[in-house]
Amino acid sequence: MQTEEALIQPPAQYPKSLVPSNYVVLLVGMVMFPFAIYGLFAAKGRRLSATGWEKSHFEFLYRTSVVSTIGVIVGMLLAAIIMYHFSGNSELDHAYIRIWFARLGQVYYLLGAWAVIRNIRGIYFAGGRRPIANPETYWVWPSHS
């Protein structure tokens, strides 16, 4: 007969992975842009040296961060162009600026929702140590293999 201590075994200890922390860095980067740049370069460097299930996650992270970063940079350039083009003092110019910024804001919300869903879904798969079936997809809801 086994003792009670022999029946209680500690859970298997996995080596620490950097995948979940990189997802969190990208989520924080949506609020503070320098974190997004760090997450982009971290994912780029780690995707080449990762093995197993982590390789698909870092590829997925890299693609998500590239699209998000390009979207933010293009949005900032568009905002600067809009402000320069409609820089007059008339009420009509101010109305055009408000309209264009409202449209730009809607695109930002869609891009942000896309990035948040992909990051949360990636954290879910990383918690189970499951690879992403097609890390090269830009689809919002990737499947696991």
Summary of the structure (lengths in Angstrom):
residues: 145
radius of gyration: 21.2
end to end distance: 41.4
largest distance: 89.0
contacts: 388
relative contact order: 0.14
helix: 70%
strand: 1%
